[in-house]
Amino acid sequence: MSIRILEVREVTKPISSPIRNAYIDFSKMTSSLVAVVTDVVRNGRRVVGYGFNSNGRYGQGGLIRERFASRILEADPASLIDDAGTNLDPHRVWAAMMTNEKPGGHGERSVAVGTLDMAIWDAVAKIADKPLFQLLAERHGVTANPRVFVYAAGGYYYPGKDLSALRAEMRSYLGRGYNVVKMKIGGASIEDDRARIEAVLQEIGNEGQLAVDANGRFDLDTAIAYAKMLREYPLFWYEEAGDPLDYQLQATLTEYYPGSMATGENLFSHQDARNLIRHGGMRSDRDWLQFDCALSYGLVEYERTLDVLKAHGWSPSRCIPHGGHQMSLNIAAGLGLGGNESYPDLFQPYGGFPDGVKVIEGHITMPELPGIGFEGKRDLYREMEALAS
């Protein structure tokens, strides 16, 4: 049986928006879309794996084309196949991509590799003719759970957006089946943010819970000031108060904020995840970890991260990845994560769920689609098919 990667294609697409969080605006945001074309045919169609990077980090077309895609294509095809000779081996493809890469300095290369890794896993599951979440569960000897918790991320700062508009936005998420919503803080004064939080809590009442996200904006004094304010409210979590690598700041916050905290979306390796667990004061009984495989070298590396967490007494169920994409949904369903982020109104067509999938009581049920399931989302698949055709 011949299994070869024939071509790797990339296009950088704009996903610009006038929204902003506490740190950046999204007016020039881009994303890389890749297609990994194989010589395998399933159900009368050539198998093509697709991937893209999560929002918040720019497209990495240069790195993908100049370093990582070329290494895949230059590798001996036999070196990329599993021992059974029946499929691509994502770990071997990953090793080929990382040839001649020094350890450390994860930077933007983790995004480039994560984008390609997503496409490789999509192809692998399609060659196996299984949903990726089912394939992952079988490989790890666990039972897949297609029902996945999702929360609605929004509440961005936007020109002219007043409290009534913020309340209407959050109300709309409840109306679409979500029971946890998230809003941004740190892009206004603490007094203004308090008013925004109170407005949302009044709007959602006992129908849902509210999480807040500072996007790493605060120094220690500001983070503590917000912690003292936020602990007055029944929040789902207080997210990324300070710089993602300031583990001491995160650890100090536990002295001031007894509720749940969340961080990790801007940590891009299992080594960084290990340092967070060792030095960041994170509490495995209440805090949440948000590592995003699409930004952090892909699922191959995410599996190492999960091994690190288990070695330190953490359950995968404390992971709710950033990004709102279908790759993390499959990991959540296949490997028992706590859920996934969702952007109901933003970063389309890359976020969201396959057509027809509804949020019911804060959960979605994964459809039985081969691969990651991109083909089930028409607006996204149009973009992908255009790249592959």
PyMOL commands that set and color helices and strands:
alter all, ss='L'
color gray80, all
select helices_A, chain A and resi 61-74+77-80+90-97+109-128+132-140+163-175+190-207+220-230+247-253+270-279+298-311+316-318+326-335+374-376+378-388
alter helices_A, ss='H'
color red, helices_A
select strands_A, chain A and resi 5-14+30-42+45-52+147-153+180-184+209-213+237-239+261-263+288-289+340-342+363-365
alter strands_A, ss='S'
color yellow, strands_A
deselect
rebuild
show_as cartoon
